[in-house]
């Protein structure tokens, strides 16, 4: 029986101390790399991380999700990305908080709603994840949490072939877009208000 996503993440935290390359993560996830990597690079954004972590985690998402959208079978990342590193202890702190919750969710997952997958379904998931990844890497305070959560849910749906999780991912994407639009509108309104006050 194939390792669950939680077991794959657990295995990634159990290596020797020191930096972990993106390439090491790709090799570790093997044939499940697309779904597992989308999850591994998105869900830590839900937690407090050192400065610069969002860029490290976001760039692989920006590069991986279009490949899924284009129907690429095996993920490819440029050397400039695969040689990037993050401390294993940082990954361990993040995944140790995530894995217990992930295991509970995995018990609820099951292969279902297979029509959500296939050549069209997988590509649509990849396209939506790409758009979410673009938002995720923007320097918006707390603005990356909802997109990261949506990508993580899509990734879980892919690895478990659970169409219900994919539907939840689409719902969360809609909420993310709504929040982003409202936030942008609020910023524009605030700038216009200040401009009127100062007569600009």
N, C-alpha and C positions, 0 to 999 in steps of 0.2 A: 504494500500500500504506500502510495506517495506521501511524503511528508506534508503535513498541513502548513499553512502559511505561518502560523505561530511557531511551529517547530523550525522552519527555515530561519525565521528571525532570531530565535533562541540560539541556533547554531552559529549565527553571525556574531553574537556577543561572546562566544566562548573561546575565541582564539586567543593568541598571546597578546599582551598589552602592546600598545603602540598605534601608529596610524593605519587606517584601513583605506585602501584605494577603491575608487569606484569600480575598477576592473576586477578587484577581488570580490566585490559584491555581485557583479554580473556572473562570474564563474561560479560563485556559491549557489546562486538561484537556478542555474542550469536552464532546462527547457521551459521552466515557469517564469523566466526572467521578466517578461513584459508585465504581467500582473503583479508579481512580487516586487519588482523595482518601482512600479508606480506607487505601490503601497509604502514601501520602505522610504521613498524620498518625499512622500506627501505627509504622512501621519505625524512625523516629528515636529512639523510646523504647528501642531496644535499645542505644543509644550514650550515652556521658556527655554531658549537655546542661546549659546554664545553669539555675539555679533558676527555677521557674515555667514551664519549657518543657512539662512534662507536662500542665499545665492548658491551655495554648494548644493543644497537639496533641490532647488528649483530648476537649475539649468539642465540636469538630466531629464527632468519631466518635459521641458520644452523640446528636447531632442528626441525623446522616446515616443511621446504621444503621436506626433505626425507619422512616425513609422507604422504605428498600429493603424492609424487612419488610412495609410496607403497599402495596407495588407502585407507589410514586410513580415516574414516568418521569424527571423532571428534579429534581435536588437543589435544596433551598431551605434557606437559612440566614438567621437574623435579622441585621439590620444590626449589632447589638452584637457579633456573631461575625465577620461579613464584614469589618468594619473593624479587627479585631485585626491586629497586625503582628508579624512576626518578621524579624530581620535576614537579608538574603540571604546574607551570609557564613556565618551559622549554618546555614542550609539547605545551602549549598555544602559546608561541612565534613562535614555528616551524609551528604549524597547522594554526595559524592565517595568516601566509604568504602563505600557501599552499592551503587552502580551497577555496579562491576566484578563483584561477586558476583551481582547481579541478572541481568546479561547471560549469565552461565554457566547460571543456572537457566532463563532464557527459552529457551535452546537445547534444553532438555529438555522444555519445555512444548509441548503440541499440543492442538487441540480433540479431546476424547474424553469418554466417559461422559456424553453429553449429557443423560441422564435426571437428572443432578444439578442441572440448571438448569430454567428455565421458571417459571411463576407460583408453584408450590409451592416448588421448590428455591431460587429466588432469595429468597423471603420467609423461608424457614427460615435461610438464610445471614444475612440481615439481622437476624433475631431473635437468633441466637447472637452476632453481632458486637456488638449492642447490650448484651447481658449482659457480654461481655468488656470493652467500653468502660467500663461502670460500674465494673468492677474496676480497670481501667487508671488511672482518675483518682483512685483512693483513695491517700492518702499512706502507702503500704506500701513500706518500703525493699526495692528490687529486686523488689517484688511485681508490677510492671507489665511485666516483660520477657516472661514466657510469654504472657500475654494479648495483648500487642502483636505478638508473633511469630505467634500464631494468626490475628489479624485481618489481618496482612500476607499470610499464606498464602492466606486466603480471598479477599483482594483480587486477588492474582495469579491465582487460579483464575477469578475473575469476568472479569478483563480478557483472559485467554487462552482462556476457555471450556474450561478444563482441569478435568474432574471429578476427576481423580486428586489435584490440588492441593486441591480442596475436601474430599476424603476425609481428606487429611493435616491440613487445618485442623480437622476434627472430632476427629481423634485428639489433636491438640495442645490442643484445648479440654478434652478429658477429662483430659489430664495437668495442665492449668492448674487445673482444679477440684480434682483430687486434691491438688496441692501446696497450694492455698489452704486446703482443709479440714485438712490436716495441720498447716499453720502456725497456723491458728486454734486447733486443739486443743492445740498446744504452748504457745501464749500463755495459754490458759485454765488449763492444767495448772500453768504457772509462777506465775500469779497465785494460784491456790488453794494452791500450796506455800508461797508467801510469806505468805499469810494465816494458814496454820497456824503458821508459824514465829513470827510476831508476835502470834499469838493474836487475830486480827481476826475 
